Amino acid sequence: MHRSRLASARARTSFGDDNSNPAMTNCIAIIVAAGAGTRFGGDVPKQYLDLAGQPVLRHSVSRFAGHPGIGGIRVVISPEHQSLYEKATAGLDLLPPVFGGASRQESVLNGLESLAERPPRCVLIHDAARPFVTTPIIDRTLAALDDAAGAVVAVPVTDTLKRAAGADVAGTVERAGLWRAQTPQGFRYADILAAHRRAKGASMTDDAAVAEAAGLGVRLVMGADDNFKITTADDLRRAERLLGGNAVEFRTGSGYDVHRFAAGSSVMLCGVRVEHSHGLEGHSDADVGLHALTDAILGAIGAGDIGSHFPPGDPQWRGADSARFLAHAAALVAANGGRITHVDVTIICERPKVAPHRAAMVSRIAGILGLTPDRVSVKATTTEGLGFTGRREGIAGQAVATIALPAA
């Protein structure tokens, strides 16, 4: 698997149901995940199958969530898969999903129409079952839209092509100039929305074909052989080999955070609200556990610290849920082909007691990061009455994160 460069450090703002955030005017990724996966077989659609410990959909979404050029992500799902979707994307900062239609073409149109009230400049449309899109591929697709109405990621055909007549060869097809289309496929939003509206009821195999039928110019963008679509059980096994068979390097990052006590009746610790005689002072929700863990993950990939992504003087982060910070750090890891293998958080304070809430904290962190609980540790200790925590002036948190990245 190609190792992408580290995505630049820029926080992505969240979006509410009203789609009112100004970042909507940039570029939105539409992830198409409404299919039933009938060709794959089995009871669970392929986009929700486990791939190296996470659903295929989560791998695909995370590649876009960590990219600085993407202002938001909307997933198009089947109404029958709502619970599968919620489990697969827990903790990720996404636009609310929309329901798809009877075909992929209808599903894409539904996704496009859902953005009409607050239209972005462009959209990238991506198959949920392509979990290996890289940051350079996304970069190239966005760059192509600077001077083209559309862009399709593709790879040139290298095999000799044969035309069949039943079980016999009927002829050889000239392969010069032929490319295999992949996703993402990028378009200027207004153009592709109009094209899809005109093509409603037609049967086209991809969005580039819809654009072509509308007379839009579509630019070829170099893809990668590893950016394949999981369609069969063999494809899933290939994906497992790519994630597990490539040489990897393990990195460890550490984080530390402190917040002083202030007026209040509860504190946020590791994403869980804990009743206490005081609150914690901070620009966001002052969660020392999640802040320390966010810094640990950012440190492991050399992506600065939490303040460089979410400046404490920026009013948009006042009172913000620190789960958003942690999810952003995790998305940066995924965007660069990495995965978090284990995290360990220690809370340092005299009060409140952490033990009664430890299980809830482990569950919350695991949900944000898309990990199983056995890969998350939360501990607590005191300083035996010494120092500022011993004097009950505040709470400290420290964390260690281990991640695996494709080896250089």
N, C-alpha and C positions, 0 to 999 in steps of 0.2 A: 504494500500500500504506500502510495506516495506520501511523503511527509510534507505537510503544508507549513508555511512560515507562521510564526506566532501572530495571531490577529492583533491589530493595534488596540490599545487600551482606551475604550470609550464606552461609557455606560449607555445602555438603551433604556429609554423611558418606558413605563408601562402604559397600557391602554385600558380604558374602561369600556363598558358596553356602548357608550355613546360615540366611540371613535373620535373623540374631540382633541386628541393630542396633536400638536403641530408636526410631530415626526411622521405623521401619516402622509405628509406631502413628499416624502423621500421615496423609498422603495419598500414594498411589502412582498414577502414570500408567501405564496399560496402552496400548501402541501396537500396533495390530493391523496386522501386515505379512505375513500368511501367504498372501495371495491370489496367484493366478497371473497376474492382470491380463489375462485373455483378451480382454476388450473392447478393450483398448488395442492388442493385437497385438504382434508382435516376439518375439525370443528372451529378452529381459531383462524381468522383471516391472517394472511402472511405478514401484514404490517404490524401485527400485535404479537407475533411469535418471538420467543426469546432468542437473542443473539448476543453471546458473550455476557450474559447477565442482565441485559436490558432489552426491552422490546425494539424491534426493527424501527418502528416509528420514532422512538426517542432518539436513536442514533441519527436519523435523517434530520429531525427538527433541530437537534443540538448543533449540527454543522452550520445552520443559518443563524441560530440564536447568538452565537459568539462572533458573528461577522459585523464589523462597524458600519458597513454600507446598507444593512438591513434595518429598517425602522420598525418592523413588526412582523409577526408571523400569524397567519390564519390557516388552520387545518380544516379541510372539508371531510366530514365523516358521515357514516351511515347512522341514522337514529338508533339502529339496533346495537351499535357498538359504543354507546355513550359511556358505559362503565369501563370498558376496555380502554377507551381514549383517556378518561380521567386518570386511570391508574398509570398508563404509559407516560403521561406528560406531567405528573404530579411535581409541583415545585418549579416548573418552567414558566417564564413570563411571556404568555401568549395572548393574542386576541381571542375572544370567545369563538369557539368553533361554529361552523355552519353545516347544515345538512346537505348532502349531495343528491344527485338525481339518479335516473335509471341507467345512465351511461357516464363514462368519464367526461365526455364533452358537456353534458348537462351539469355535472358536478363542478367543473371549472367555471362554467357560466354562473352558477350559484355563488361560487367564491368571489368572482369578479363583481357581481351585482351587490354583494354585501359591503363592498368598499365605496359604492357610488356616492353616498352622502358626504364622504370625506375622501375624495379621490387622491391616491398617491401619484407621484410622477411616473413610476414604472412598477411593474410586477415581475417577479420570477416565479414560474410555475414548475413545481417539482414533484416527482413521484415519491410517495412515502416509502416505497420498497427499494429505493436507491440510497442505501445508507453510507456510501463512500464518496460522496461529493466532497471536494476539497476547497479550501479557501482560495487557491489560485484559480480554480474553475469559476467560482463565484465572482472573483475579481474580473476575470476576462469577460464574463457575460455582462456585468454591469458596465464595463468600459465600452463594450460594443454598442450599447444603447446611447452613447453620447452622439453618435452620428448615423445610427440605423434605427428603424422602427421596431425591428425584432432581432433576436439572436438565438440560435439553437446550438447547444453543446452537441458535438458529434465527433466521431473518430472515422478516419478513412478506412474503406474496405480493403483488406489485404489478401483475403482468401479468394481463390477462383470461384466464380458463381456459376451454377448450373441451373438451367430451366428444366423442370420435370414434366413428364407426361406419364402420370401414374407412377410406376416404379422404374421407368426408364428415363434416361437423359434425352431431352429434346433439343438441347443446344447449350452453348456457353455464352454467358452474358459478359459483355465488356465491363470491367470493373473500374476503368479509369473515370475519375470524377464522382464516384459513388462514395457516400458516407453513411455511417450508421448513426441515427439520431438518438440522443440521450436527453436527460434533463439535468439541470434546470433549462427552461426556455424562457427568455426574457423579452418583455415588450413594453412599449410605452402604454400606460394604462388605458387612456382614452381610445387609442387605436385598436387594441385587442378586445376591449369591451364591445366596441361597435362591430368588429369582425365576428365575434361570437354571437352577438344578437342576430346578425344577418344569416349566420350559419345554423341557427336553431332548427333542429329537425333533420339536419344532414348527418352523415356518419363519416367522421374524419378521424384518423388514427392519432394525431397529436395536434398541439396548438400551433405549431409552425405551419401545418397544412391549412388550418383555419386562417392564419395570417396571409398565406400565399393566395388563397381563394379570394381574399379581399384586396389583393393587389399590393400588399405591404412588402417592402423589401426586408428580407431576413438574412442576417449575417451568420456565417458558420464560425463557431468558436471551438477551439480544440478541447476535446474532453480527455478521457482516460479509459483504458480497458477495465480498470478496477471500478469504474463508476457504472457498474452493471445493475440491472434490475433483478431482484429476487423473484423468480417466477415458479421455480420447481424446487424440490427437495435437494437436488444436486446444487442448485444455486445457493441455498442456505448453507450447505456443507462447505462450499467454496468461501462463503462469507466468514464462516467460523475459522477456516484455515487462515484467511487474511488477517483476522483479528488476533488469532492465537499463534499462528505459525511464523509471522514476521519477527525479525530481531527487534527487541524492545530494550529500552533503557529505563530504569526506575529512578525517580527523583523524589526527594523528600523536602518539604517546606515546613517552616514553623511560623506561628503567629502568636501575638500577645496583645492584650487589650485591657484597659482599665476604665471604669466609670465610677464617679463618686455618687454617694447617696444624695437624694433630694426629696422634696415633699412628694408624697404619693402613697398609694396603697398596694402596689404590686410592682414586680420587676419582670422583664423578659429575659429568660435564660434558655439558650439553645432552641429558640422558637416557641417556647412554652411560657404562658403567663403564670407567674407564681405570686400568690398573695404575700404581702410583707408590710412591715410598718412604714417603709419608705419606698420611693421610686428611685430610678437612676437618672442622672443628668446626662443628656446627650442630644445631638442634633437629630439623630434618627430615633429608633426605639431603644438605643443604648444596650443592645444585647451583646454582652462581652463574649459569650460563647460563639455566636455566629460571626462576630467581627474577627475574632482570633482565627477561626477556621477559614474564613474568606481570605485573610492575609496568608495563611499557610498554603492554601491552594495557589494563590497568585504567586507566592514566592517559589513554589515548586516549578512553575513554568516561566519564571523570570519576567513576570508581567506587572511589576510594580507593587503598590500596596492599595488598600481599600480607598485611601484618600485620593489617589490619582484617578480612580475610576468614578468615585462618588464624592466630590469635594464637600467637606463639611459646611462650607459657607454658601453652598448652592441651595436656595430655598425649596427647590423641588424635592429635596431629600429630607425636609423637616418632618419628623415623626414617621419616616418611612419604615416599612417592615423589612428587617434585615435579611429575611429569607430571599428577598430580591437580589441582594448583594451576593449571597452565597450561590444562588442559581446562576448569576452572571459569571462568576468565577468558574463554575462547573461547565458552563457553555463554552467558555474559552478553551478549556481542556479538550472538550469534544470536538470543537471546530478545528483543532490541530491534530486530530487522529488519536488523541490520548484517552485514557480512562482512569478514573479514581479507583484505587484498589482498597484503600483503608484510611479512615480518619480517626483521630483520638483527641478528645477535648477534656480539659481539666478546669473546673470552676474552683476558684480560691476565695473563700469567704467564711466568716463565722456564722452568719445567718443571711438568708433563709436556708433551711435544710434542703439539699438537693436530692437525697436518696428517694423520697416519696415520688419524685417526678422523673427519675432517671429513665424509666421505660418509655414515657411519653416523649422525652427529649431525644432518645435514640430513634424512635419511630419518626419524629418530625424531621430530623436531619437526614435519615435514610430516604424519606419521601422527597425532600428537596433535591437530593443528589442522585436519586434513582438507584440507590444501593440496597442490598439486603441488610437487615439489621445486624447480622454478624460481622459486617464490615465497618460498623460504627461503634465507637467506645465513648462513653461519657462518664467522667469520674469527678469527685469533689474532694477537697482537702481544706484544712485550716492552716493558719500560721501560728497556732498555739498562743494566740493573744499578742503576737508581735507585729509591728508595722502597721500600715494604714488599714489593712484588712483586719488585723487583730483588734484594732481600735474601733472596728465597725464603721469606718468612714466610707467604704466603697467595696466594690467587687472586682476581682481580676479574672481573666480567662487566658488560658494558653492552649495551643492546638498544634498538632502535627498531622500532615497529610502526605500520603504516599500515592504517587501517580505513575502510570506506565505510558511512555511515549515511544513512537516508532524510532528505532535507532537511526542515527545519521548515516 
